[in-house]
Amino acid sequence: MANSENDSNESIPIILLKNPSAGHTDPYTSQFVSHPPNPAYEPLYVPVLEHTSNTAPINDLLSQYSRSKRPDQVATAHFPFGGLIFTSQRAVEAFDSALGFIQASDVQGLRETPLESLRQLAIPLYAVGPATARSLEEITEYYMPRCWVHGGEQAGTGELLSKLILQDYNGRWNLVTAEKKKKPLLFLTGAKHRDIVPTTLVSAPGDQRIEVQTLVVYATSESPSFASDIANTLTATSTARIRWIVIFSSTGGESLLRALGWLPDSNIQDNLCQANSPETFIAAIGPTTSNYMKTTFDFSVDVCAETPSPEGVRKAIENFMRSRSRQP
């Protein structure tokens, strides 16, 4: 192990198995850079997945709505859904692409662009986690300024977002609408997704029940370059004293094990703990990912964030370091 004088000049790589946020500084970069220890953290991104947008369904929905009335006649009552649900930044990006498509459209017979119709829409947009909420706020501020974002920091998981929606949407519907039938919510998601939010909403008792329509707006597959990308990143960080790898999903965790031969039937010592390699620790974004790794592969992560957020991950790492007397 390096001496303390050299340690003070070394950074601690935080290898994040995700795509960095598009359009703004990723909140994980902000969290680790804004709370530097000595030595400082070095956030590095290695995407596990590739996402392919399928914006045709949302294009059709928004186009149909925006063209159904003249801009000065459009009201929220004409929109078929009472709100939209987003549980990933990929869904927000697909939504952004669809709004850009609407803006670029030239509809004959309208004095205004179709987007002007959407500017009159006033509905809640429910987002899981701060990163998704932040991305959503940025695009709606320009495209749909009368809409508002709920969730974010208060709803870091599907379970928490579901509870928030049940309380907010049912309360809002009872107070502000004169219509007898509650409008459904539209869930924009990927081809592979967990059904926690829609299942919770449609199974709520009595008049608390909320109908949900799911619209697939992107597909996900493992990046073909992930194995080489993570190997290259580990090589590039091989001079560090210690380093962390943060996994954000069951798919990401499985891909990591498979790419590096860390499955139970492989020789972990040969792959991970060679004599000249830094100590490598694994952090999971939350208990779902951590439990999956344990039950499926008998692989125990070193830490699991108490809250699935940038701050939660940082605090979990720092608490572990203190407990191991490795305070940076």
C-alpha positions in Angstrom: 0.0 0.0 0.0 1.2 3.5 -0.8 2.4 5.7 2.0 0.3 8.5 3.4 2.2 11.2 1.6 1.5 9.6 -1.7 -2.1 8.8 -0.8 -2.9 12.5 -0.2 -2.1 13.2 -3.9 -4.1 10.3 -5.4 -7.6 10.5 -6.5 -10.2 7.8 -5.8 -11.9 6.6 -9.0 -15.7 6.2 -8.7 -16.6 4.1 -11.7 -20.3 4.6 -12.4 -22.0 1.9 -14.6 -24.4 4.3 -16.3 -24.7 6.8 -19.0 -24.0 10.4 -17.9 -26.9 12.7 -17.9 -27.6 14.5 -21.2 -27.9 18.2 -21.3 -26.5 19.1 -17.9 -23.9 18.0 -15.4 -24.7 14.5 -14.1 -25.9 14.7 -10.4 -23.3 12.0 -9.5 -20.5 14.2 -10.8 -21.9 17.2 -8.9 -22.2 15.1 -5.7 -18.8 13.7 -5.7 -17.0 16.8 -6.9 -18.9 19.1 -4.5 -17.9 17.0 -1.5 -14.2 16.3 -2.1 -12.1 14.3 0.5 -8.4 14.3 0.4 -7.6 12.7 -2.1 -10.5 13.8 -4.3 -13.0 11.6 -6.0 -12.8 11.0 -9.8 -16.2 10.1 -11.3 -15.9 7.9 -14.4 -18.8 6.7 -16.5 -19.0 3.3 -18.2 -22.4 2.8 -19.9 -23.8 -0.7 -19.6 -26.8 -0.2 -21.8 -27.7 1.3 -25.2 -31.0 2.9 -25.6 -32.9 3.2 -28.9 -35.8 5.7 -28.9 -39.1 4.8 -30.4 -40.9 8.1 -30.5 -43.6 7.3 -33.1 -46.3 6.5 -30.5 -45.8 9.7 -28.5 -45.3 11.7 -31.7 -48.7 10.5 -32.9 -50.4 11.2 -29.5 -49.1 14.8 -29.2 -49.6 15.5 -32.9 -53.2 14.4 -32.7 -53.9 16.5 -29.7 -52.2 19.6 -31.0 -53.9 19.4 -34.4 -57.4 18.7 -33.0 -58.1 22.4 -32.1 -56.8 25.8 -33.0 -54.3 26.9 -30.4 -56.7 29.5 -28.9 -59.3 26.8 -28.5 -57.2 24.0 -26.9 -57.9 23.3 -23.3 -56.5 20.6 -20.9 -59.9 19.0 -21.0 -59.3 17.8 -24.5 -56.1 15.9 -23.6 -56.9 12.2 -23.0 -54.7 11.8 -20.0 -54.6 13.6 -16.6 -50.8 13.4 -16.3 -47.7 11.7 -17.4 -45.3 9.3 -15.5 -41.6 9.1 -16.1 -39.3 6.6 -14.3 -36.2 7.0 -16.3 -34.2 9.7 -18.1 -34.4 7.7 -21.3 -38.2 8.2 -21.3 -37.7 11.9 -20.8 -35.2 12.0 -23.7 -37.8 10.2 -26.0 -40.4 12.8 -24.8 -38.0 15.6 -25.6 -37.4 14.1 -29.1 -41.2 13.9 -29.7 -41.7 17.6 -28.7 -38.9 18.6 -31.0 -40.7 16.7 -33.8 -43.9 18.6 -33.1 -42.0 21.9 -33.1 -40.5 21.1 -36.5 -43.9 20.1 -38.0 -45.7 22.4 -40.4 -49.4 21.8 -40.2 -51.3 23.5 -43.0 -54.2 25.7 -42.0 -52.9 26.7 -38.6 -51.6 30.2 -38.0 -49.5 28.9 -35.1 -47.2 25.9 -34.9 -48.6 22.7 -33.3 -46.4 23.4 -30.3 -48.4 26.4 -29.4 -51.3 24.1 -28.7 -49.2 22.1 -26.3 -48.2 25.2 -24.5 -51.8 25.5 -23.2 -51.7 22.1 -21.6 -51.7 22.1 -17.8 -51.1 18.6 -16.3 -48.8 17.1 -13.6 -45.7 15.3 -14.8 -44.6 12.7 -12.2 -40.9 11.8 -12.1 -38.9 9.3 -10.1 -35.6 10.6 -8.6 -33.9 14.0 -8.8 -32.1 13.4 -12.1 -35.2 12.4 -14.0 -37.1 15.3 -12.5 -34.3 17.8 -13.4 -34.2 16.6 -17.0 -38.0 16.8 -17.3 -38.1 20.4 -15.8 -35.6 21.6 -18.3 -37.6 20.5 -21.4 -41.1 21.4 -20.1 -40.0 24.9 -19.1 -39.6 25.6 -22.8 -42.1 23.3 -24.5 -45.0 23.0 -21.9 -44.6 25.8 -19.3 -48.0 25.3 -17.8 -47.2 21.7 -16.7 -45.4 21.0 -13.5 -43.1 18.3 -12.2 -43.8 16.2 -9.1 -41.6 13.7 -7.4 -37.8 14.1 -7.8 -36.1 14.1 -4.4 -39.3 13.0 -2.7 -39.7 10.0 -4.9 -36.5 8.1 -5.4 -38.1 4.7 -6.0 -41.1 3.4 -7.8 -42.8 2.7 -4.5 -42.4 6.2 -3.2 -43.5 7.7 -6.5 -46.6 5.5 -6.5 -47.6 6.8 -3.1 -47.0 10.4 -4.1 -49.2 9.9 -7.2 -52.0 8.3 -5.3 -52.1 11.2 -2.9 -51.5 14.1 -5.3 -53.5 13.0 -8.3 -56.5 11.8 -6.4 -56.5 14.9 -4.3 -56.1 17.1 -7.3 -58.8 15.3 -9.3 -61.4 15.6 -6.5 -60.7 19.3 -6.1 -60.3 20.7 -9.6 -62.3 18.7 -12.0 -66.0 18.7 -12.7 -65.8 15.5 -14.8 -67.3 12.4 -13.3 -64.7 10.0 -14.8 -61.1 10.2 -13.6 -58.7 10.4 -16.5 -56.0 7.8 -16.8 -52.3 8.6 -16.5 -49.8 7.8 -19.3 -46.7 5.9 -18.3 -43.8 6.5 -20.7 -41.3 3.7 -20.4 -39.0 1.2 -22.0 -39.6 -2.2 -23.5 -38.2 -3.8 -20.4 -39.5 -2.2 -17.2 -40.6 -3.0 -13.7 -44.4 -2.7 -13.2 -44.3 -1.3 -9.7 -45.9 2.1 -10.5 -48.8 1.0 -12.8 -49.5 -2.1 -10.7 -49.7 0.0 -7.5 -52.0 2.6 -9.1 -54.4 0.2 -10.7 -54.7 -2.0 -7.6 -55.4 0.8 -5.2 -58.8 0.3 -3.4 -62.1 1.9 -4.3 -62.1 5.4 -5.6 -58.3 5.7 -5.1 -57.7 3.5 -8.1 -56.0 5.2 -11.1 -56.0 3.7 -14.6 -52.6 3.7 -16.3 -51.8 3.3 -20.0 -48.3 2.2 -20.8 -46.6 3.6 -23.9 -43.2 2.1 -24.9 -40.9 4.9 -26.2 -37.5 3.2 -26.1 -35.8 -0.1 -26.1 -32.7 -1.2 -24.1 -29.9 -3.6 -24.9 -26.5 -4.3 -23.5 -23.7 -2.2 -25.0 -21.6 -4.4 -27.2 -18.5 -2.5 -26.1 -19.2 -2.8 -22.3 -16.7 -5.6 -21.7 -13.8 -3.8 -23.3 -14.9 -0.4 -21.9 -14.9 -1.6 -18.3 -11.6 -3.5 -18.8 -10.0 -0.4 -20.2 -11.3 1.7 -17.3 -9.9 -0.7 -14.7 -6.6 -0.6 -16.5 -6.6 3.2 -16.6 -7.3 3.3 -12.8 -4.8 0.6 -11.9 -2.4 3.0 -10.2 -5.0 4.1 -7.7 -4.8 2.9 -4.1 -8.5 2.0 -4.1 -11.4 2.4 -6.4 -15.2 1.9 -6.4 -17.6 0.5 -8.9 -21.2 1.6 -8.6 -23.9 -0.6 -10.1 -27.4 0.9 -10.8 -29.5 -2.0 -11.9 -29.7 -5.8 -11.9 -28.8 -5.8 -15.6 -25.7 -3.7 -14.9 -24.6 -5.9 -12.1 -25.0 -9.1 -14.1 -23.2 -7.5 -17.1 -20.3 -6.5 -14.8 -19.9 -10.0 -13.4 -20.2 -11.6 -16.9 -17.8 -9.2 -18.5 -15.0 -9.6 -15.9 -15.5 -13.2 -14.9 -16.6 -12.4 -11.4 -19.3 -15.1 -11.4 -19.0 -17.8 -8.6 -17.4 -20.3 -11.0 -14.6 -17.9 -11.9 -11.3 -17.2 -10.2 -12.0 -13.8 -8.6 -8.6 -13.6 -7.1 -6.9 -13.8 -10.5 -9.3 -11.3 -12.1 -9.7 -8.7 -9.4 -7.0 -8.8 -6.7 -3.8 -9.2 -8.5 -0.7 -8.1 -6.6 -0.3 -4.7 -8.3 -4.1 -3.9 -8.5 -5.8 -1.4 -6.3 -8.4 -2.6 -3.8 -11.8 -2.6 -5.7 -15.1 -2.2 -3.8 -18.6 -2.5 -5.2 -21.5 -0.3 -4.3 -25.2 -0.9 -5.2 -27.7 1.9 -5.8 -30.3 0.1 -3.6 -31.6 -3.1 -2.0 -33.3 -4.4 -5.2 -30.0 -4.5 -7.1 -28.0 -5.7 -4.0 -30.5 -8.5 -3.3 -30.5 -9.6 -6.9 -26.7 -9.9 -7.0 -26.8 -12.0 -3.8 -29.7 -14.3 -4.6 -28.9 -14.9 -8.2 -25.1 -15.0 -8.2 -24.2 -15.3 -4.5 -22.2 -12.1 -4.9 -22.3 -9.6 -2.0 -21.7 -6.0 -2.7 -19.6 -4.0 -0.2 -22.2 -1.3 0.4 -25.8 -0.6 -0.5 -27.0 3.0 -0.5 -29.7 3.7 2.1 -31.4 6.0 -0.4 -31.1 5.5 -4.1 -29.6 8.9 -4.9 -26.2 10.5 -5.6 -26.0 11.6 -1.9 -27.0 8.2 -0.7 -24.3 6.5 -2.7 -21.6 8.9 -1.6 -22.6 8.6 2.1 -22.6 4.8 1.8 -19.1 4.8 0.4 -17.8 7.2 3.0 -19.3 5.3 5.9 -17.7 2.1 4.6 -14.3 3.9 4.3 -14.6 5.1 7.9 -15.6 1.7 9.2 -12.5 0.2 7.4 -10.3 2.9 8.7 -9.7 4.1 5.1 -11.0 7.6 5.5 -9.7 9.4 2.4 
